[in-house]
Amino acid sequence: MVETRPIEISPLTTVGAVHLTVSDLERSLVYYRDVIGLDVLVEEEGRASLGTGGRELLELVEEPGARPANGYTGLFHFALRVPERVDLARWLAHAGRDRVRLVGLSDHFVSEAVYLSDPDDHGIEIYRDRSREVWEGQVGDRLTTQPLDVADLLGELDGPPPDEPFDGLPAGTVMGHVHLRVATIPETVDFYRDVLGFDLMAQLGPQAAFLSAGGYHHHVGANTWESFGAPAPPPGTAALRRATVVLPDSEERDRVLERLEDAEYAVEEVGDDPLVRDPSGNALVLTLESAG
C-alpha cells in the first residue's frame, strides 16, 4: 500500500498586499496616511499603493459612489502586524491623542490587537504577536477574544502617552493575515486546507475557521457571522478586489496550481500572476516572494 502524503502548502508561505475598491481615493489616502500611518508609495489617476519600508501592503482603486459591501462575502478585515509590542503601544497612544475611532481592543492569547473601520467600512486590524513559544501547539485550544489590557500595553512607553511621537507604522510592518467573510465554513475549509494546503489551526464550529502555513496561528481567517449564505458583492460596491498569497518559489506555485486544476477551480491571470476565487468568490493572487 502506497502512503499518500498529506496536502501541505510550503511553510514559507505568507500573505501579501490587499487590494480594495474605495469610493473616494483622496479621502482614503488621508485616512491611511494620517490615521493608520502607511506611506503612499505610488499615486496615479484613480489608484494608489501604500506600505511601509518600500513594501506594498495595500492598493486602493477608486470607484466614485461605491457603496460599502456589507451583507456580502468579502473582506472582514486585513491585519497589519507590527514588529514589537512598543510599536502597538505607540500606535494606540496616537489613536487616543488624535481621537481615532476604534471598533475593538482585544487580547487573542496569540496576539494583542486593535480594530478599526476605514471610511468605506473596510475592516482593519493592527496587531503584534506574542512570542511563538507562548502559543505554538496551543492555537486550537487557546485562541480567544478577551479585553485588551490597555494600561499594561501603554506601560511599554517611556513617557505619558500624549507625549509619545507618532511617525507612522514602522518599516517592519507586514500583512500578517487576512480575515474573510464567507458563505459557509465547510466549503471554505475544503478549499484552503484540502486544495491550497493550509493547516486548519482552529475552528469555531460552522461559524469560523483559522488556517495557516508553517504553524503560524493564522494567515487566513474566515467567518460567516455577517455573511452566512451570502453572495459575492455586486458591481458598485467598495469591496475586496483581491488578497495575495505569497509563495516562496515557482515550483511551489506550480504544485498549488496543479491541485487547483485537479479540483477544477478556474484560474485567471492578473499580470504575471494567477488568480483563483474561493467558494465564496474571494479572489486570491498567487505571487512569488521576490515579487511580493
N, C-alpha and C positions, 0 to 999 in steps of 0.2 A: 504493500500500500504506500503510495506516494503522499508525503505530508505536504499539505498546502500552506504556503507562507501567508500569514495574515496580511491584509492590505494595510499599508502604512505609508504615509507621506514622509518625506525627509524630515528628520528632527531639526534641520536648519531652516525650515520654512517659517516665514513670518508674514505679517500683513503690512501693506504699504499705504500709499495715498488713497484718500477717499474723494470721489468726485460728486458734487452736488449741484442741483439747479437752485438758483436763488431768484427772487423777484426783483431785487434792486441791488446791483453789484456794488455801487458806491456805499450804500448803507451797510452791506455785508463786509466790505473791506474795512470800514471804520470799526465795526464790531470786532472782527477777528484780529485786527492790528492793535487796537487800543484796549479792548476788554480782555480778549484771550491772550494776546501777546505774541502772535505769529508775525513773521516778516513777510512782506509782499515781495515775492521773488520775480514774478513776471506779471505785467498788466497790459492787456491789449483790448481791443474793442469787444466788449461783451464777455470777457473771460479773464480770469486771474489765477495765478498759482501762488500758494503761501506755504511757509515751512519754517524751519529753524536750522541754523548752521549750513545753509545752502541746500538742505534736503527738502524736497517737496513732500508735504503731508496732506495738503488739501488743494483741490481745484474747484473753482466756482465758475459756473456758466450762467449767465443772466438770461432769464425769460420773463420780460416785463408782464406783470399781472398774474404770475404763477401763484397758485393758492397752496397753503400748507397741505401736506399729504396725510392728514390724519384720517384714520379709518381704513387705511390700506396697508398692504405689506410694504417693506422698505427698510429705512433706517430707524432703529430705536435710539442708538447713539454711536458716535465714534469716540474712541478713547485715546487721549494723548497722555503718554506715560513720561513723567519727569524723572531725572536720574536719582535724585536724593530727596529725603524727607524735608529738608530745609527748603528745597525748591517749591514743594507744595505749600509749605508754610508761607513763603514769600508771596505766592500767588493768592493765597487766601487772605493775607493781610491787605494786599492790593484790592481784592474784591470788597472787603469791609470798608476800606478807606474811600473807595470810589463808588460805593453803593451799587455794586454789580448784583443784579437779580439772580439768585440761585434757586434751584429746584430740589436740591438734595445734598446731604452731607453724610457719608456712610463709611462704616468700617466693615470690610468684607472678609476679615481674617487674613486673606492673602494680600490685601491691599487696603489703602485709605483713599477715598475718592470724593470729589466734588462734582456736582452735576449742574448743568445749565441748559438753556434752550436759546438758539440764535433767533434773529428777527423773523425767520421763516419757519420756526418751530423744529428745526433740526436739533436733535439731542446731542449734547457734548458731555464727555467725562474727562476730567483732568485728575490723574491719579499717580500714586507712587506704590511700587511693590514693597512688601516686606521681604526680607531675605528669603531666598528659596528654601533654605534649610529649615525655616519655620513651618512651611506649609507643604513641602514636597511629600507626595504619597498620602496626603490627607484632604485633598481638594473635594473629593466626593462626599466626605463626611463633615467637613468643617466650613465649606463655602457658605457664607451667611450674609445678612444685612443687618447691622446694628448701628446705632447712632455714633457718629464720629466724635471723638474726644477733641473738640476744637481747642480747648485751653492747653491740653498737652501738646497738640501739634504746634500751636503758636509759640509754645515754650522753646521750640528749636531756634527761635530768632534771638539775636544778640541784644536787641533793644525792644522798646514798645512797638507793636505792630504798625501804628500810624506813621512811625518814622522809618519803616523799612522801605528802601528804594525798590522800584519795580521797573526793570528794563526789558520786559518781555520774557517769554519762556526760554530756558537755557538751550544752548546749542545741542545738547544731548537728548532732547525730547524726541520721542519716536511715536509712531502709531502703534500702540500696544495691542489693541484688539478692536474689533468691530462687532456691535451687537445689533442684530437684525430683527425686524418684525416679520413673522412668518405665518402661514395659514394653518399648518399642522406641524407638530413636533416629530411624529414618526417618520414622515417623508423627509423632513429636514435632516434627521439623524442618518437615515438611509443614504442620503446624498453626501453629506460632509464626512461621515465615518466610512461607509461601505464603498463609496466611489472615489472621493478625493483622498481618503485615507487618514483624516484627522482622528485622534483618540477622543472618545467620549469621556470627559473628566467628571462631569456631574450632570444630573438630570432631576428636574422637579416634575415628575410625572408627565402628563400631557401638556404642561404649561411652558416649560423652558428647558434648554439644554446648553451645555458649555463644552466646547471642543477645542483641542489644541494639537500642536506638533511639539515633539521633544520634551513632553512632560510639563510644559508651561500650564498655568491654571486655566487660561483660555485665550485663544486667538479669535475665536468666533463664538459669540453668544447668540441665542435665538429664543424668542418667546412669542406666545400667542395672546398675551394679556390685552392687547388692543387690536388684534388682527386675526382672531380665530376665524378661519373660513373666508377671509377677506381676499379680494382680488389685488393684483398689482395696481399701482397708481396710474391713472389715465394721463394723457397729454394735458399740459396746462397746470401741472402741479409742481411745487418746489420739493423735489424728491431726490432720493439716492439715484445717481446716474450709474455709478459702479464703485465697487470696492476693489482692492488689489491684493492678490495673494502673491507673495514674493518667494520664488523657488531658487535653490542655490545654483542650479546649472541646467543646461538644455536637456541633458539626459533625464533628469528628474521630471522636467516638464513633459517630455515625450512619454514617460511612464504614466503620468496623470492623464494626458490626452488619450492614451490608449485605453485606460479604464473608462473614460468618458465615452469614447466611441463604442466600447463593448456594452455600456449601459444605455446606449442610444440617446445620448444628450447631444443636441445640436451645438456646434462650436462656430462662432463668428470670428472675424478678425477686426482688431482695433489697432491700426498702425501695424507694428511688427508683432503684436501680441494677440494670442487667442482670448476670446471672451466666451463664457458659458453662464447660463442662468440657472439658479437653483429652482427647486419645485415651486417656490413662491414668486418666482420672477425676478429675484435679486441678482443683479449682474456682477460677475467676478472676472477681472482680468488676471490672467496668469503671466506674470512677468518674471524676469530674472534678476538676481541680486545686483549684478552690475548695472542694470537699468533701473533698479528700484530706488 
